[in-house]
Amino acid sequence: MANTRVSYRLAYVMFGSILSAIGLELFLVPHNMLVGGVAGASVLLSYLTEMRLGLFLFFLNLPFLLFRYRRFDPNARLLTLVGISTLSIAAFYLHPAPPLMEHSLTAAAGGGIALGVGIGMALRYGGFLDAADTAALGVTSNHLVKTRRRFWLINGGVLLAGGFVFGWEEALYSIVAFLLAFRMTDFSMSGFAMTRMIWITSERSEEIRFAMRSRFGKEVILLDDNEPRRIRGGTIMLCTVNRIEQAKVMREIRELDPECSVTFHAVHR
């Protein structure tokens, strides 16, 4: 049973890797577009050195994989190595193929979606295709704000470098591709679920419950209505929202209690 489960995850990680390679080699790279992270740096180095993209995808990720090797369990090591290797090999063999889209905007959209879905699928089943993804997943809540800032600075720097190398029109299309890839990665990781369960820990539970009911028509449930369980001085509450509403709900909760703890989980129906 365990071997079957690992084989099942391997198949999805490999499929996600191939889909990511398609997004890069058949959509973005032919139009001189890139995304952030190691993939974006690989595109830049491939262009400047005229070497295959697949080589840089593998060798730029390899030091990070070796550095964190002991932190992975055996299955994670296998899935990570297979994911990165499949991405590199697929990119290597897809390089001579003609682009699937001729128009830059449609290529940016198609490439961002394919890349994001592929990365998210690999992450969901335990593989990693980019060192930046692995670093982001190891972040604790205490360092979340700092890591997010670093994430956007690094990716912004890669996109800015792409503007100097490829031109600013291509940089604008690259931003479109990056934002689509970023959103689709999150969407794919949740299994394309449209419903999210929110866990809220706050000392202002009544205000949050009233706001959610009056402004969004959502019922917030206390973990125990008779004797609310409290963690770090806050009451735990549960609520389900549509994925489209998630950003608005998050802003509303943060405005009422900036110190509260909020966690989202995908709900599969």
TITORDREN-428579 format. One record per residue (C-alpha): y, z, x; residue in one letter. Coordinates in steps of 0.1 Angstrom, whole numbers, plus 5000, padded with zeros to 4 digits. Last residue first. Example, Ala and Ser with C-alpha at 12.3 -4.5 7.8 and 13.67 -1.06 7.14 Angstrom:
<rs>
498950715137S;495550785123A;
</rs>
This chain:
<rs>
518549844834R;519449924870H;522250174875V;524050144908A;525350474924H;528950574929F;530050904946T;533351084940V;534451414957S;537751554945C;540751634968E;543151374954P;542651524919D;544451354890L;545551054910E;542151024926R;540451014892I;542750744879E;542350534911R;538550554909M;538550454872V;540750154879K;538450044909A;535250084889Q;536249914857E;534749574867I;531549754878R;531149894843N;531250274840V;528850564837T;529850924839C;528551244854L;530351564862M;529851834889I;532352124887T;534252214919G;534552534940G;532552404969R;529752314946I;529752454911R;527152424884R;528652444850P;527252724829E;526952624792N;527652254796D;525352214827D;525751894848L;528951824828L;529051494810I;531951264809V;532251034779E;534150714785K;536650544762G;538650434792F;542150584787R;541450864762S;537850964772R;538350924810M;541651104809A;540251394789F;537251434811R;539451424842I;541851684829E;538951914819E;537251874853S;540151974874R;538152164900E;536351854910S;532951714919T;532451364904I;529151174903W;529750824889I;526850604877M;527650234880R;526749954857T;526849584866M;523749584888A;523549284912F;520849464932G;523349724944S;523249574979M;524049224965S;527249344949F;528449524980D;527649225002T;529248994976M;532549184979R;532749165017F;531548805017A;534248704992L;536948885012L;535748725044F;535548375029A;539048395015V;540348535048I;538648245066S;540548005043Y;543748155055L;542648145091A;541847775087E;545447705077E;546547925106W;544847725133G;541447735150F;541947945181V;545148145172F;544048185136G;540548285147G;542048565168A;543748695137L;540448685118L;538848885146V;541749135147G;541649175109G;537949255112N;538549515138I;541549665120L;539849665087W;536749855100F;538950095120R;540850195089R;537550235070R;536150445098T;539150675099K;538950725061V;535250785061L;535151025090H;534551345070N;532451155045S;529851075072T;529550725086V;526150585096G;526350295071L;529550165087A;527950145122A;524949945109T;527149695091D;529349655122A;526249565143A;525549275120D;522349145105L;520749475096F;517449535078G;516449805053G;515849635020Y;519349675007R;520949585040L;519049245041A;520049165006M;523649265012G;523849045043I;522448745024G;524648794994V;527648815016G;526848515037L;526048295007A;529248404988I;531548375018G;530048025027G;530347894991G;533948014987A;535147905021A;533347565017A;534947524983T;538347594998L;537847365028S;536647055009H;533746875024E;530947105013M;527247105024L;528147065060P;525846825081P;522846975099A;522947005137P;523547385136H;520747465111L;518147515139Y;520147765159F;521547945128A;517947995115A;516848125149I;519748375151S;519448495115L;515648535118T;516048725151S;518648965136I;516549035105G;513249065124V;514749305148L;516349515121T;513249515099L;510949615128L;513249895140R;513750015104A;509950035099N;509550225132P;512250485123D;515650415137F;517650665157R;515750575189R;516950215188Y;520650295184R;521650175218F;519049895218L;520349755185L;523949775197F;523049595229P;521149325209L;523849235183N;525949035208L;522848865222F;521448755188F;524448625170L;525648485203F;522548275208L;522548155172G;526048015175L;524947755199R;527047705230M;530347515232E;531847795252T;535047835231L;533447745198Y;530447965203S;532548245214L;534748225183L;531748195160V;530048495177S;533148705172A;533148625135G;529448715132A;529949035152V;532449165127G;534848955107G;534448625090V;534848265104L;536147925095M;536347615117N;535347385088H;531847315103P;531447685110V;532047805074L;529747605051F;526447485066L;526347695097E;527748025084L;526648045048G;523247885057I;522748155084A;523448425058S;520848265035L;518348265063I;518948635070S;518748725034G;515448545031F;514148725062M;515249065049V;513648985015Y;510348885031A;510349195054L;510849425025R;507749285007Y;505749305040S;506849665044V;505649745009R;502349575014T;501749765046N;502450095028A;500050005000M;
</rs>
